[in-house]
Amino acid sequence: MLQDPETSTLAQKALIAHASIPAQVVVIGASAGGIEALKDFFKSPTDFETSALIVVLHSLAGTESRLKTLLEQHAHLNVELAENGMELRANSLYIVPPAMFLKLKGRTIRLHNRGELDPHNLPIDYCFRSVAETYKSKATGIILSGAGGDGSKGLKAIADHGGLCLVQSHKSAQHISMPSSAGKLTKAVVLEPDEMPQYIKQHIKSHTASSETTLEAEEIQKSDDEIRAIFGLLAQNYQVDLSYYQSNTIKRRLAYRLEQLKMNATEYYQRLSLDEKEVALLLEHMLVVVTEFFRDAKAFESLVDKVVTPLMDSDESLRIWVAGCATGQEAYSLAIALSEAFVKAGKSANFKIFATDLNDAALKVASRGQYSKASLSTFPEELLNSYFEDVGEVYQVAQVLRNKVSFAKHNVYSDPPFTKMHLISCRNLLIYFKDEARKRILSRFHFSLSPAGYMFLGASENLDTLEANFKTLDSKWKLFQKQESDHPIDPQILVSLSGKHSTKYPPRKPRSDKEERLELLKNIAQEGLLLSKDFELVETFGNAHKLLSFPEGRAELNIFALLSGALLQSVRINLHQTARTKKSCSSLSRANEQQTYEITTTCIELNEPEQSYYFLKIQEQNNQLPLEQQKENTNRFRAQDDLALLRVEELELMLERKDEQLQTAIEELETTNE
């Protein structure tokens, strides 16, 4: 059958156009010494047929033509000077003109002059952030030789979105501050420039292969029981119900973790069942931290003008809630903005900020209040001197600012909300929730606000169906004020403040005793002792049996009868703590004067409570220490032996007091809610 020539030509053009759409974007930032590094990067021919490349180089105006000619000689790509309206094409390299800022809108290039943007923006950071937001895990960021800190925040944005991050090795970089700052902030892979193209190619190949097998949502859906069981572990251990989050986002993050570990969902569930630390790491990975100081600076200017200034007219102490505070930058930025506004008005800073998040690791960073100098490289010097202290490699939040912010763990969906708040800031958190969950959270915020209180959301967030309950003060920077409405919020959304609306995750299909035992034996590949739920010895692994002593007479398999001395004391304390909390517990202990062990106890829960086990991981410690240090350690362990039982009694008393304090706190909370 003959084909219409015109139709054939159109089809060919469509195929060519589709082939030219980049599947990935590689963005390269450099400054002093960067040209030599770029030459090395393109030294050997590398196939970038599915990728577009962008180069942002600190250089003088008028040098872009020479750079283009140079890269054409070394790069086996189509080299272009970036222009407004250009669309990214695969197998092409785009050079950002000096003093210009590149942003992507889809595949389309948008160039801006510095005067059009916030003065705190830096060209490499600006471009990298845009690429990260557009291409997410399909973005690769590279920082080559250069002085200063430009690129650090941008590379972190790429890392936060699951992209690949590379920095140039100190051995070849003429100036190390840019790659060094970016590397510390992101834990990027350190390579020589000529090694990077092949590494990127392998990463893309691996990513593509994985996407075609177990890592795409369709394949993950095939392992739905295991996926739901994995989410069930998070719900059980951390009271985090991921069913309220955007499914695609959550599954994409899980897929990325599986790709890192080269596991499928079934294998990963088995690992999580035995490895509590990995459960914590998975939760951290799911709760991605994307934040910075004064993100969208103009939004803060509008906040001060339209919200803070009117609030200062009141003599009340201002109560502010920062929900989803991550590592604290947002809360501290708000505290600085408020403090400066009060100073300008000639008033004392009368406010308190309650900053909350689900991520324990992020809250520890926030509470510590220490941030890398790279992350504050564009911070105004006057504010830096007023609110931070230089403590070597980091800046420490000044105590006067730290006292204004309280950090606490809190679930905005299920935990009781704060009340009588003058301002709630929740920026770039709601976008991760499903529609019904967003409505529930916004309704809770409305409940939490005092009459005429204010709410501050992220630039891409909106009120959904609650427009009538809030007055819009700034539609661009998402500032709203609570108002009464003819459409009151359904009280049903506000009930169950104790968080009982959790999803019931179905149990996995039961396995036979033989299958359970095979799984245990398969996953415990380390020295230690496997115990029953009654602390009876089930099996030994490696050389751990050498630590046991079997007394004469009737056989006794209880672990407490098979150990002695300090080792027995450590195991007893660890096991009882693990049995009570269902969490791992570690401590150091001596078997004798010459040998020290790290004892880690882990609870392994299978289908039913009766099938639970405990695993004692016995890890030998290196004793090749100076004699003086060995003596010090020996004295320390002897002191620990003498005080061990007293310490147990002390801890029991402390637990009783904590229980009393907790009960008091619950009663106070109930009174407040009432």
Helices and strands as residue ranges (DSSP letters): H 5-19, E 24-30, H 34-41, E 51-57, H 64-74, E 78-81, E 92-95, E 100-105, E 108-113, G 114-116, H 123-135, G 136-138, E 139-143, H 152-160, E 164-168, H 177-186, E 189-191, G 193-195, H 196-211, H 217-222, H 224-238, G 242-244, H 247-261, H 265-274, H 276-286, H 297-303, I 304-308, H 309-312, E 318-323, H 329-344, E 351-357, H 360-368, E 370-372, G 374-376, H 381-387, E 388-390, E 394-397, H 399-402, E 405-409, E 421-426, G 430-432, H 435-448, E 449-457, G 467-469, E 470-474, E 479-482, G 491-494, H 513-523, E 528-532, E 537-541, G 544-547, H 559-562, H 565-581, E 585-590, E 596-604, G 609-611, E 613-620, H 627-673
